[in-house]
Amino acid sequence: MATEKRLSARRKHTLKSCMLVVANNLLEAEASVKAGEREKFLADKCPPLELPYARDELLELCQKLHEQIDISEEERYCLEFKLNMVLNEVRDLNIKIVDLRGKFKRPRLKKVRMSADAMLKALLGSKHTVNMDLRANLKQVKKEVKEEDKKLRDVGDWRKNIDDKSDRKKMFDS
């Protein structure tokens, strides 16, 4: 490990700056080439416009311009249609790839507290407002109070209760 030569920070910095300068020069050259191609294309497709002074010549020029506009619009439409077809094909292929892999990413769902009324309103829309009182639908059971239970609850004076039990104890002792 000691035999490996490491670059010093200064050397790294100089190499990095040299690489950035070269990349910047390449980008500028590429931009100038693109600008030249664009100028050449525009010169070929759009020759300089010379406006005639006669009415008939102006009408003829307008008709030529309209024909050129129609041709360019047809080309644009065809290219746009081809682009949409390619994008749809790419989307379908991506779906097939995901299907073949068999892995589906499930999104993380946030916990949302929602009442039953709000949930029904979200599902059915704002037109249908349904107020559900879930407790109203529950079966109500009336509890019958037995007299024995009532006597057990109403113990009364605790000293009296102890005296009664002490008499029982005496009965068992004898």
N, C-alpha and C positions, 0 to 999 in steps of 0.2 A: 504494500500500500504506500509505503514511503517512496517507492521508485516512481510512482505516478507524478507527473509534473502538473502542478496546479497553476492556473492563470492568476496573476495578481489582479487586484481590483482595478488598477490603472489600465492594465492591458485589456481587461474585459470592457472597460468603459470606452477605450479607443476603438476596439473592434465593433462594439455596438453602435457608436457614432458613425463609423465608416459604413456599416450596413444600412443605417438610416439614410445617409446621404445617397448611396447607390439606389435604394428603393425610391427615394424622392425623385431622383433623376429619371428613373424608369417610368414613374407615374406621370411626370411632366411630359415625357416623350410620347407616352400612350395617349394622353389628353390632346396633344398637338396633332397626332395622327388622326384621332377621331374627329377633331375639328376640321381638318383638311378633307376627310372623307365626306363630312356633312356638307361642307361648302361645295364640293364637287357634285354631290347628289342634287343639291338644290339648284346648282347652275344647269345641270342636265334636265331636271324636271320643270324648273321654273325659269325660262329665259327672261331677260329684262323686258319690261313692259313698255311698249311705245304706244302712246295714246294718239290715235288719229283725230283730226278735227271734223271730218265729215260724219254726218249722222248714220249713213248706211254702213260705213266702215266700223263705227262704234257698235252698231247692232250686230254686225258679223263677229266682232271681237267678243262681245258678250255671249253669243251663241257658242263660240269655241271654248270660252271659259266654262260655261255651263256643262258642255260635253266632257271637259277634263275633270270637272268636279264630280260628275256622275261616275266616271271611270274610277276615280280615286275612292269614292264612297263604296263602289262595288268591291274593290280590292280590300278595303278596310273591313267590310262586312264578311267577306270570305275568310280573311285572316282571323277575325274575331270568332267566327263559327268554328274554325279549325282549332283555335286555342281552347275554346270551351270543350270541344270533343276530347282533346288531349288531357285537359284537367279532369274531366269525368273519368277517363280511362285510368289515369293515375290514382284517383280516389278509389275506384273499384279494385285496382290491384293492391292498394294499401289495405283495403278491407279484407281481401283474400289472404294477404300475408298474415294479418292479425288472426284470421280464422284458422289458418294452418298452424300457427304457433300455439293456439289454444289458450293464450294468456290474455285476460281482459283486466284492465286496470279499473278497479272500482273507485269512484271518487269518495273522498272523505266527506261524510255527511255531518252536518252540525245538528246538535240536539236543539229542537225547537219545542217550546212549551206552547201548546195551543189547546184552547177549549174545544169542546165538541161543536159548539155553535160556530166558532171561527173556522173550524175544519170543514164543516158543511157549507159555509159561505164561500170558502176558497174552492171547494169542489164543484158546487152548483152555480157559482157566480153570484153577483150582487143582486140579481133579480129575485132569486129565491132566498128569502130570509126565513130560516127555520129556527125557531126557538125550542130547543129540546131541554126539558127539565128531566134529567135522568132519575132523580129521586121520586118524582111524581109517579113514575111507572112501576116503582117497586111495590111489592105486595106488603100491605100493612097487617101486622098480626097484633091482636090485642091480647095482652097477658092477663090471664085470670088469676086473681089473688086468692089463694086458699086461706082458710081461717087458721089452719095449723101453722102455716108459714108466718101468718100475721102474729100469732101468739109467740112464736120463736123470736120474732124481731122485737116485739114489745116485751122485753125482759123485765122492765120495771126496776125496782130497787135491788141492787146487787146483794145487799146484806140479807134480804129476805130469801133470795135464791140460795145463798150459802146455808142459811138455817134449814131450808128444806132438804138440802143435800146431806146435811149433818144427821138429820133424822134417818135417812136411808142408810147411812153408814152404821148407825146404831143397830138397825135391823139386821145387818149382815154380821155384826159382831156377836150378837146373841145366838 
